[in-house]
């Protein structure tokens, strides 16, 4: 089977890039696999897969190279294909429309996998008849802007399958009218780093991720202030960089925690750092999956996490390999950390369970699930079935689009009645 992944960029560092390469490398043990990167901005991928997975690109954005295409006139014009309300829309253009379209029209892949909503819309709008079209969702339907949700409802019926990383998100998509589209949840894979597990004796709580608002490291720092009052011999390390760094640094100073909370900055590889700790903490207000949770479990750390949508509750079994606390609850986070800090036996038992239960995210296990799914999709496809399904999907999509247009017209009529024609015209100009 020939499998092609279409990704925004294979040349950076991020969860989607890592999981794409993990899955591609696993599938390449039995199939012919490639990763197609829309953009290239450096010489080689930072998370380069092994030689079994070739990586090619469509648009060269390396500024120091004679092949730089950022100044191409078509690159200055907005895309007409990429989902308009996908957060990466501004990066896409007529140039990417043409390059992606050429790739999708000529690929000999049996399966083409899109890795974000905007790229999934390219699949349904530009792919030739024949390949199985599989869309991946690395975020969640419920957190997409309403306008993007409407775009996806109109276009996703033309996919053959949609894969989410949590069952909760899969249920959200199954509630949509997607006839003939197989919706499955398959979590991200996290390989074993091959390191000795943490011995649990280091008095460190470890957290890692972008210093972004949704990660709520402010909550974790405030919770750790409670820990320090009772157990001043423990410390907190937070790994990662981001826009919240200065605010968090000021919070640490204001709470007098400069000897107990350390902002470590980005570290690569991160895996050895987990092994220096005894507990992992995740304080996010939202997690599409929770790669760092699994990484910490792989290292033998129990995880204390907020029970936020969507991932932690599907990864952690409370009282077995970690604890879940109410989302946004500082006191509960502090109490859960102290509960493990003050019970060495419980902490050690949870760490062992965490390491054992993390095996369900082995690349081999996740790869096998994808292999079975893709084999079934290719077997049932057939040229006639494929054409009929996509024709039906197009009809469903047009029905969604018509419904959206009708709704917009009704809203417009109501606005005119309430505010007058002049106000309606001014409002339309600002949209």
C-alpha positions as CSV (number, residue, x, y, z in Angstrom):
1,X,0.0,0.0,0.0
2,X,1.3,3.5,-0.9
3,X,0.5,6.1,1.8
4,X,1.1,9.9,1.6
5,X,0.9,12.3,4.5
6,X,0.2,16.0,3.7
7,X,1.4,18.3,6.4
8,X,1.7,22.1,6.8
9,X,5.5,21.9,7.5
10,X,7.7,18.9,8.3
11,X,10.6,21.2,9.2
12,X,9.7,22.5,12.6
13,X,8.9,21.1,16.1
14,X,5.4,20.4,17.2
15,X,3.0,17.7,18.2
16,X,1.5,17.2,14.8
17,X,4.9,16.9,13.2
18,X,6.1,14.4,15.8
19,X,3.1,12.2,15.7
20,X,3.1,12.3,11.9
21,X,6.7,11.1,11.7
22,X,6.1,8.5,14.5
23,X,3.2,7.0,12.5
24,X,4.9,7.3,9.1
25,X,8.0,5.4,10.4
26,X,5.8,2.7,11.9
27,X,3.7,2.2,8.7
28,X,6.8,2.3,6.6
29,X,7.8,-1.1,8.0
30,X,5.1,-2.7,5.9
31,X,4.1,0.0,3.3
32,X,5.6,2.6,1.0
33,X,5.2,5.9,2.9
34,X,6.0,9.5,2.2
35,X,5.6,12.8,4.0
36,X,4.7,15.8,1.8
37,X,5.4,19.2,3.4
38,X,3.6,22.2,2.0
39,X,6.4,24.5,3.2
40,X,10.1,24.1,3.6
41,X,12.0,26.7,5.7
42,X,15.2,24.9,6.5
43,X,17.6,22.5,5.0
44,X,16.3,19.3,6.7
45,X,13.6,18.4,9.2
46,X,14.5,18.9,12.8
47,X,12.6,15.7,13.7
48,X,13.8,13.8,10.6
49,X,12.4,10.3,10.2
50,X,14.7,7.4,9.2
51,X,15.6,6.7,5.6
52,X,12.4,4.6,5.1
53,X,10.3,7.7,4.9
54,X,11.2,10.3,2.3
55,X,10.2,13.9,2.9
56,X,9.5,16.3,0.0
57,X,8.2,19.8,-0.1
58,X,6.0,21.9,-2.4
59,X,7.0,25.5,-1.6
60,X,10.5,26.6,-0.7
61,X,10.7,29.4,1.9
62,X,14.4,29.2,2.7
63,X,15.3,32.9,2.4
64,X,19.0,32.4,1.8
65,X,18.5,30.0,-1.1
66,X,18.1,30.9,-4.8
67,X,15.0,28.7,-4.8
68,X,13.2,31.0,-2.3
69,X,9.6,31.4,-3.5
70,X,8.2,33.8,-0.9
71,X,8.2,36.6,-3.4
72,X,6.4,34.7,-6.1
73,X,3.4,36.9,-7.2
74,X,1.0,34.0,-6.7
75,X,2.2,33.8,-3.1
76,X,0.9,37.3,-2.5
77,X,-2.7,36.3,-3.5
78,X,-5.0,34.5,-1.0
79,X,-5.9,30.9,-1.3
80,X,-9.2,29.9,-2.9
81,X,-9.1,26.3,-1.6
82,X,-7.6,26.2,1.9
83,X,-10.3,26.5,4.6
84,X,-10.8,30.2,5.1
85,X,-11.3,30.0,8.8
86,X,-8.4,27.6,9.6
87,X,-5.9,29.5,11.8
88,X,-3.2,29.0,9.2
89,X,-5.1,30.5,6.3
90,X,-2.9,33.6,6.0
91,X,0.1,31.4,5.1
92,X,-1.7,29.8,2.1
93,X,-2.0,31.4,-1.3
94,X,-2.7,30.8,-5.0
95,X,0.8,29.3,-5.2
96,X,0.0,26.7,-2.5
97,X,-3.4,26.0,-4.2
98,X,-1.5,25.2,-7.4
99,X,1.2,23.1,-5.9
100,X,-1.1,21.1,-3.6
101,X,-3.5,20.6,-6.5
102,X,-0.7,19.3,-8.8
103,X,0.4,16.9,-6.1
104,X,-3.1,15.6,-5.4
105,X,-3.9,15.3,-9.1
106,X,-0.8,13.2,-9.9
107,X,0.0,11.2,-6.7
108,X,-0.1,7.4,-7.1
109,X,-0.8,6.9,-3.4
110,X,-3.6,4.5,-2.3
111,X,-4.2,6.6,0.7
112,X,-3.7,10.4,1.2
113,X,-3.9,11.7,4.8
114,X,-4.4,15.3,5.6
115,X,-3.2,16.5,9.0
116,X,-5.3,19.7,9.6
117,X,-8.7,21.1,8.6
118,X,-7.4,23.4,5.9
119,X,-5.4,20.6,4.2
120,X,-8.4,18.2,4.5
121,X,-10.4,20.7,2.4
122,X,-7.7,20.5,-0.2
123,X,-8.1,16.7,-0.3
124,X,-11.9,16.9,-1.0
125,X,-11.6,19.7,-3.4
126,X,-8.5,18.8,-5.5
127,X,-7.7,15.1,-5.1
128,X,-8.2,12.9,-8.2
129,X,-10.7,10.0,-8.0
130,X,-9.1,6.9,-6.6
131,X,-7.1,7.4,-3.4
132,X,-8.8,6.9,0.0
133,X,-9.0,10.4,1.5
134,X,-8.4,10.4,5.3
135,X,-8.6,13.5,7.3
136,X,-6.9,13.8,10.7
137,X,-8.1,16.1,13.5
138,X,-5.3,17.1,15.9
139,X,-7.4,19.8,17.6
140,X,-11.1,19.4,18.3
141,X,-14.3,20.2,16.6
142,X,-15.8,21.9,19.6
143,X,-13.0,24.5,19.9
144,X,-12.9,25.4,16.2
145,X,-14.5,28.8,15.4
146,X,-18.1,28.5,14.3
147,X,-17.3,29.6,10.8
148,X,-14.7,26.8,10.5
149,X,-17.2,24.3,11.8
150,X,-19.6,25.3,9.1
151,X,-16.9,24.9,6.4
152,X,-16.1,21.4,7.7
153,X,-19.7,20.4,7.9
154,X,-20.0,21.2,4.2
155,X,-16.7,19.5,3.1
156,X,-16.1,16.6,5.3
157,X,-18.9,14.4,3.9
158,X,-16.6,13.9,0.9
159,X,-13.9,12.3,3.0
160,X,-13.7,8.5,3.3
161,X,-12.6,8.6,6.9
162,X,-11.9,11.1,9.7
163,X,-9.6,10.2,12.6
164,X,-9.6,12.1,15.9
165,X,-7.2,11.7,18.8
166,X,-9.9,11.4,21.5
167,X,-13.1,9.5,21.6
168,X,-14.9,12.6,22.9
169,X,-14.0,14.5,19.7
170,X,-15.0,11.5,17.6
171,X,-18.5,11.6,19.2
172,X,-18.8,15.3,18.3
173,X,-18.0,14.5,14.7
174,X,-20.4,11.5,14.6
175,X,-23.2,13.9,15.6
176,X,-22.8,15.6,12.3
177,X,-24.4,14.3,9.2
178,X,-21.4,12.6,7.5
179,X,-23.0,9.7,5.6
180,X,-20.5,7.1,4.5
181,X,-17.6,8.7,6.4
182,X,-15.9,6.4,8.9
183,X,-15.2,8.4,12.1
184,X,-12.7,6.7,14.5
185,X,-10.6,7.9,17.4
186,X,-7.0,6.7,17.4
187,X,-4.6,8.4,19.9
188,X,-1.2,9.7,19.1
189,X,1.7,7.4,19.5
190,X,4.6,8.1,21.9
191,X,7.7,6.0,21.6
192,X,9.6,4.7,24.5
193,X,12.8,6.9,24.9
194,X,14.7,3.8,26.0
195,X,15.8,5.5,29.3
196,X,15.7,4.1,32.8
197,X,12.5,5.1,34.6
198,X,12.5,7.8,37.3
199,X,13.4,6.4,40.7
200,X,10.9,8.8,42.4
201,X,13.5,10.1,44.9
202,X,14.1,13.5,43.2
203,X,11.9,16.0,44.9
204,X,10.9,17.7,41.7
205,X,7.5,18.2,40.1
206,X,7.9,18.5,36.3
207,X,5.7,20.3,33.8
208,X,6.4,20.9,30.1
209,X,4.8,22.6,27.1
210,X,4.4,26.0,25.5
211,X,4.1,28.9,27.9
212,X,0.7,29.8,26.5
213,X,-2.4,31.0,28.3
214,X,-4.3,27.7,27.7
215,X,-1.6,25.8,29.6
216,X,-2.5,27.7,32.8
217,X,1.0,27.6,34.3
218,X,-0.2,30.5,36.5
219,X,-2.6,28.1,38.1
220,X,0.2,25.5,38.6
221,X,2.5,28.1,40.2
222,X,-0.2,29.3,42.6
223,X,-1.0,25.7,43.5
224,X,2.7,25.0,44.1
225,X,2.7,27.9,46.6
226,X,0.4,25.7,48.7
227,X,2.9,22.8,48.4
228,X,5.8,25.0,49.5
229,X,4.0,26.0,52.7
230,X,3.9,22.4,53.8
231,X,6.8,20.9,51.9
232,X,9.5,23.5,51.2
233,X,11.9,20.8,50.3
234,X,10.1,20.2,47.0
235,X,10.7,22.2,43.7
236,X,8.9,22.8,40.4
237,X,10.5,22.9,37.0
238,X,8.5,24.2,34.0
239,X,10.1,23.4,30.6
240,X,9.1,25.4,27.4
241,X,9.1,28.8,25.9
242,X,6.3,31.2,24.9
243,X,4.6,34.5,25.2
244,X,3.6,34.0,28.9
245,X,7.2,33.7,30.1
246,X,7.5,37.2,31.5
247,X,4.1,37.1,33.2
248,X,5.0,33.8,34.8
249,X,8.4,35.1,36.0
250,X,6.7,38.1,37.6
251,X,4.2,35.8,39.3
252,X,7.0,33.6,40.7
253,X,8.7,36.8,42.1
254,X,5.5,38.2,43.5
255,X,4.7,34.9,45.4
256,X,8.3,34.6,46.7
257,X,8.8,31.3,44.9
258,X,12.1,32.2,43.2
259,X,13.9,29.4,45.1
260,X,11.2,26.8,44.4
261,X,9.8,27.4,40.8
262,X,12.1,27.4,37.8
263,X,11.3,28.4,34.3
264,X,13.8,26.2,32.4
265,X,13.1,27.3,28.9
266,X,12.8,25.0,25.8
267,X,14.9,21.8,26.1
268,X,15.4,19.2,23.3
269,X,15.3,16.3,23.8
270,X,12.9,16.6,26.7
271,X,12.7,12.9,27.6
272,X,15.7,12.8,30.0
273,X,14.2,15.6,32.0
274,X,11.1,13.6,33.0
275,X,13.4,11.1,34.7
276,X,14.8,13.7,37.1
277,X,11.4,14.2,38.6
278,X,8.9,12.3,40.9
279,X,5.6,13.8,39.7
280,X,4.4,15.4,36.5
281,X,1.8,18.2,36.5
282,X,-0.6,19.4,33.7
283,X,-2.6,22.5,34.5
284,X,-4.2,23.2,31.1
285,X,-7.7,24.6,30.6
286,X,-7.8,22.6,27.3
287,X,-5.8,19.7,25.9
288,X,-6.7,18.2,22.4
289,X,-4.7,15.1,23.5
290,X,-1.9,15.4,26.0
291,X,1.4,14.2,24.6
292,X,3.4,15.3,27.7
293,X,1.1,13.2,29.9
294,X,2.1,10.1,28.0
295,X,5.7,11.1,27.9
296,X,5.7,11.5,31.7
297,X,4.0,8.2,32.1
298,X,6.6,6.6,29.9
299,X,9.2,7.9,32.3
300,X,7.4,6.3,35.3
301,X,5.9,9.5,36.7
302,X,2.4,9.7,38.1
303,X,0.5,12.7,36.6
304,X,-1.6,15.2,38.3
305,X,-3.8,16.9,35.7
306,X,-6.8,19.2,35.4
307,X,-9.8,17.3,34.1
308,X,-10.0,19.6,31.1
309,X,-11.4,18.8,27.6
310,X,-10.4,16.5,25.9
311,X,-7.3,14.4,26.5
312,X,-6.4,13.9,30.2
313,X,-9.6,12.1,31.2
314,X,-9.0,9.5,28.4
315,X,-5.4,8.9,29.4
316,X,-5.3,9.1,33.2
317,X,-7.1,6.6,35.5
318,X,-7.5,8.5,38.8
319,X,-6.0,6.7,41.7
320,X,-4.1,4.2,39.5
321,X,-1.6,6.2,37.4
322,X,-2.3,9.7,38.4
323,X,-5.0,12.1,39.6
324,X,-7.5,14.4,37.9
325,X,-8.6,17.6,39.5
326,X,-11.4,20.0,38.6
327,X,-10.5,22.3,35.7
328,X,-9.2,25.7,37.0
329,X,-9.2,24.7,40.7
330,X,-5.9,25.9,42.3
331,X,-6.6,24.4,45.8
332,X,-7.5,21.0,44.3
333,X,-4.3,21.0,42.2
334,X,-2.2,21.8,45.3
335,X,-4.0,19.2,47.4
336,X,-3.5,16.5,44.8
337,X,0.3,17.3,44.5
338,X,0.7,17.2,48.3
339,X,-1.2,13.9,48.4
340,X,1.5,12.3,46.3
341,X,4.4,14.2,47.8
342,X,3.4,13.0,51.3
343,X,2.9,9.4,50.3
344,X,6.1,7.8,49.0
345,X,4.6,4.3,48.6
346,X,1.5,5.6,46.7
347,X,3.6,7.7,44.5
348,X,5.9,4.8,43.6
349,X,3.0,2.5,42.9
350,X,1.3,5.0,40.6
351,X,4.6,5.6,38.8
352,X,5.0,1.9,38.1
353,X,1.4,1.7,36.9
354,X,1.9,4.8,34.7
355,X,4.9,3.3,32.9
356,X,3.0,0.0,32.3
357,X,-0.2,1.6,31.1
358,X,1.7,3.9,28.7
359,X,2.5,0.9,26.5
360,X,-0.9,1.3,24.9
361,X,0.5,4.3,23.1
362,X,3.4,2.4,21.6
363,X,4.0,3.3,17.9
364,X,3.6,-0.4,17.0
365,X,0.2,-0.6,18.7
366,X,-1.1,2.7,17.1
367,X,0.5,1.7,13.7
368,X,-1.4,-1.6,13.8
369,X,-4.7,0.2,14.4
370,X,-4.0,2.4,11.4
371,X,-2.9,-0.5,9.3
372,X,-6.1,-2.4,9.8
373,X,-8.2,0.8,9.2
374,X,-6.4,1.7,6.0
375,X,-6.5,-1.9,4.7
376,X,-10.3,-2.0,5.2
377,X,-10.8,1.4,3.5
378,X,-8.7,0.5,0.5
379,X,-10.4,-2.9,0.2
380,X,-13.9,-1.4,0.3
381,X,-13.1,1.6,-1.9
382,X,-13.3,0.5,-5.5
383,X,-13.5,3.1,-8.3
384,X,-17.3,3.0,-8.5
385,X,-17.9,3.1,-4.8
386,X,-15.3,5.9,-4.4
387,X,-17.0,8.0,-7.1
388,X,-20.5,7.4,-5.7
389,X,-19.5,8.2,-2.2
390,X,-17.8,11.5,-3.2
391,X,-20.8,12.5,-5.4
392,X,-23.1,11.8,-2.4
393,X,-20.7,13.7,-0.2
394,X,-20.8,16.7,-2.6
395,X,-24.6,16.7,-2.4
396,X,-24.5,16.6,1.4
397,X,-22.0,19.4,1.4
398,X,-24.1,21.6,-0.9
399,X,-27.1,21.0,1.4
400,X,-25.0,22.2,4.4
401,X,-23.8,25.2,2.4
402,X,-27.4,26.0,1.3
403,X,-28.5,25.7,4.9
404,X,-25.7,28.1,6.0
405,X,-26.6,30.6,3.3
406,X,-30.2,30.5,4.2
407,X,-29.3,31.1,7.9
408,X,-27.1,34.0,6.9
409,X,-29.9,35.5,4.8
410,X,-32.4,35.1,7.7
411,X,-30.0,36.8,10.0
412,X,-29.4,39.6,7.5
413,X,-33.2,40.2,7.1
414,X,-33.6,40.3,10.9
415,X,-30.7,42.8,11.2
416,X,-32.3,45.1,8.5
417,X,-35.6,45.1,10.3
418,X,-33.9,46.0,13.6
419,X,-31.4,48.5,12.4
420,X,-32.2,49.6,8.9
421,X,-30.6,49.2,5.5
422,X,-27.8,51.7,6.0
423,X,-26.6,49.9,9.2
424,X,-26.8,46.5,7.5
425,X,-24.6,47.8,4.6
426,X,-22.0,49.2,7.1
427,X,-22.0,45.9,9.0
428,X,-21.4,43.9,5.8
429,X,-18.4,46.1,4.9
430,X,-16.7,45.3,8.2
431,X,-17.1,41.5,7.9
